[in-house]
Structure formats: structure tokens, C-alpha cells
């Protein structure tokens, strides 16, 4: 088959894929093409990679690549096709720039994709990395012009106990109040109401700041936050989540812990009393999508649907996306000191561009450009950000749904964020102990666990056998274990976590058909994030304390999750970096 005929056939595949909406793979071709995947993934021997299979032949791909020029020229090269990189590409493409997105993985999405990781449950889909959509601003969704099929979870929070008490948060305010008063106390209910009201006002005040270059915390308070909340906002940003929650008269330590865990600790390498947990808490409460009522939502079809639609919008804007083509080095202009010149890819080719936007984390960006090419103060700033990821994600295939001892009938609890917390009045002390164990390289006896079963809300991700997908988001675990290794401990520890679930839902572990665990080192390998840190840098760094979009090298920018506003599936970093590029190039952006 000639190269021309081969790519004609690939373009025909685009039409069939658009009509089916099946997972797709773009490959190294003149225009972005999407190839229907087969039903199952290909696993490598270590189970640390998942590849979507496509029907193109390696020989045909190589034949075509021989026709490529050794040097290509673009206005902008974007390194990485994660959600922020794709958002940047959309706005830069719409501004009339010639944009190339280079992604080292075989599919777009970064940590935001839908995969089929279960050998024993073929066809069962899972959002293996990011798993909920909440923080993307509605203004950005409107500006992108994309339709996101998110689903409101109602109820959205479930706090089970090993006894008869429980709390099921949802839109039915009277029912939530009844549960508070029956299983907890009037003081707990009033505390919850006060927190929710305060956070709602902060969301309203701060929403607009996420789509602009950041000010300091104090300047943000002065310019955007209503006077009555300014000091509360500053303290929340500059102090711990524990300090914030002490302002409210909770009687139940379990409920206080629930608020801290779900929003204050997620993805963070800090503990209960540490500065930064308050900022993380604020960030995770910025859910403003229509119909969300301040809650996180599920994407129909899995989180890969977000990046699929972003990729579609990028292609419509004239952007070229190439997957399976890693950038190995960023090059500087030898004739203009301190200016970017382009990128070298793993095939040895050079892509010239006066603007390079890096979606990869800040530490990988530094590796690509070379530490010696950056000023001492910039390197010191990056070194100060560097933390080990302390998150474990356990993806699970269930044969059928478990039964909670505290709530044996189905009242919607399976579609929630289910908080598995240590039982007893000393829950906060147990949480502090688990954090200390993790910091010392020890796997905690009872880490904090958030449990999700998304297939109950979105049955489209189930397989033909009707299996359910689930996930445990476990906080905290060490990146490196003291006296042993993850290779030796992973299987044992996953079983230990399942036994913890058995205490709340007896027999749960017997219902597990398969698991796909991502330890911090596996998160690093699978998604390409340094030290397995899911937010690139801690969300304890906020506003102007995060990495700037522009770098000391002229023409080199970052749209990493390490920039403002935060790590999560937000997209603002991609938007804001693109706006900074256009400003520096003198290109109007007001009509984009």
C-alpha cells in the first residue's frame, strides 16, 4: 500500500469514529485522525502501561515517517496533550497560529482519560487517573464552545460507619437535616450549614480570578473578596484546614474529619495541622458548573470524554496533534541568547518554533530545557515546589455491588464519594498517625479512603457482563517504602485496604473480580508525572505563589497544573498560558 492510499484510508476512519464516539487514537499523520480502538487493551508484562490498539501497521507508519522532513516549522509547539495543553492549543489555533501538539503516549489526555485496565473484566471502562469533573469554570466551558456530558450525583457524599449511623448528603436538604439530627447533632448540622454558606460566598467572589494571571493572596483578598470574608480567606490560604475547621462547633470528630479529608488532603503531601491544607480545601470547593450545587460530577463515558472533546475542538481550530511522538529536548536559539528555538523529538527530528508551551510538569520541563539554562532563582523556586506524590489509586472491577451494614438498602449511596474513615472518637488522631507513618516510609494501618462506584451513575461504562467499576483514592502513602519496596508490598496492601472496606460492607472483598493499582511510582510511570504527584506541585501553593506561565527563557511557557489556579481537571492554566502567549506576541485575544 502506498503512503498516500494508506492515509486516505485513515481519513475515512475519522468519519466512522465520529459517528460511533468510540475511544480513539491519533497517530503520526499530516492531519489529526482518530482510529476506532478494538475492545480490549494491550498490557505490557509489568502491567504498568495500557495501550489502545489500532489497526495501523508499524511498517506503514515507519514508511510514512521516512517521508518526513528532518526539520519542521510551526508558530507554536505544545509539549503534552493533557487537558491544559489541549485548551492552550485551541485558543492559540483560533488566534491564527500554526500549532503542533506533541504527545509521547499513544492517546491524548494525560491523566484525564478512559481506559480498559481489567484483564478479568474486559470491556469495563475506568477513569484510571482523574475521576471527577468539578473545578472547570463555566465561563471557560462556554468560551471553549464544547458540550460536556457531566452527570450530577445526587446524593454526592456518603459517610458510613461500622454501626448503624450514617450521613448521606444530597439535594434533599430536609432529609440531610434529618440524618444529621438522628445520627449526629444539631451542632454538627449547623456547622455544616455555616461552612457550605461561607464556601458558596467565596466561590462567587473568587470565580473570576481563575481566568486571569494571579495576584498574591492578600491582593486577591483586597480586590475580589467581600470585606466580611477577607481575613477568613487569607487565613484559609495561609493556614491549615484544621485551623479553619476549629472555627465551627462540631461535636462529631468524624464529620470534621470528613470535611478535612475530602478537600483538604486530596493530592497533598501535607497533614492536618500543616500550612497549605487550607488552600487545598478552598481549591477543591470551587465547583461552579451549572447544576452542580457546589459538588463534583461524573463525566458520562468516563473522563476521557473531556479530553476527546477538547481534541475535537483543537482539530477544528486547525491544530495538528501527534501522539506517540515524545519530545526529548528543547533547544535554544544560538543566535539569540535566552530565546527558545524549538524541540527535538525521539525520532531525531527537529521542530522549529519561536514559542513552546509545556503541558508537562515543571520538573520535566526543566529536564527538557536543561537546568543550566535557567537562572539560579528560578531553579530554587522549582526545587522548593518539589514533593513526592503520596496518593494511591486502586481501580477495582466488582462482580456486583456490596452491601453496607449501616445502610443495607439502596438509597443512592453507591454513586457518591464514600468516605471510609477510622472509627472512634479519636478519628483525627488516627488520621494524624497515618500521615506520620506515610512520611516515615511506612504504609499506614488505616489511611483515609475515598471510595467511588461510578458505573451505578453511568451504566454506559459497564461491560456486557454487567460488572461495576470502582476506585479507592487513598491518602497518604509513601513514594518510597522503608525497608521494602512497592513491588513486594503492593498486592498485600491492596488486600489490606479491601479488608478495611469489609468492616463497613461485609464480604466486599469477595466481590472483587480484578484490580489495577497505581502506586506513586506507577502513577509516575503510567501518566508521566514526576514522583507520581497528581497535581504536579502541591495545591498548598496558591495564586501568585504557583509557577508563573512565562519562564526566564523568552518564548518558553508553562501550562502545567503547577501554574495558577491549581492541579485538577480545570483547564484554566491552559487558557491563561495561551492568553499570556498572545499578549507577548501582540495578538488580540478579546474575540477568542
ABEGO torsion letter per residue (X at the ends): XBAAAAAAAAAAAAAAAAAAGBBBBBBBBABBBBBBBBABBBBBAAGABBBBBBABBAAAAAAAAAABBABBBBABBBBEABAAAAAAAAAAAAAGBBBBBBBABABBGEABBBBBABAABBGBBBBABBABBAABBAAAAAAAGBBBBBBBBOBABBBBBABABBBBBBABAAAAAAAAAAABBAAAAAAAAAAAAAAAAAAAAAAAAAABBBBBAAAAAAAABBAAAAAAAAAAAABBAAAAAAABBBABAAAAAAAAAAAAABGBABBAABBGAAAAAAAAAABABBGAGGBBBBBBGEAAAAAAAAAAAAAAAGBBBBBGBBBABBBBBAABBGBBAEBBBAAGBBBBBABBBBABBAAAAAAAAEAAABBAAAAAAAAAABBBBABBBBBBBBABBBBBAABABBAGAAABBBBBBBBEAAAAAAAAAAAAAAAAGBBBABBBBBBBBAAAABAAABBAAGBBBBBBBBOBBBABBBGBBAAAAAAAAAAAAAAAAAAABBGAAAABABBBBBBAAAAAAAAGBBGGBAAGBBAABBEAABBBABBABBGBBBABAABOAEBEBAGAAAAAAAAAAAAAAGBBAAAX
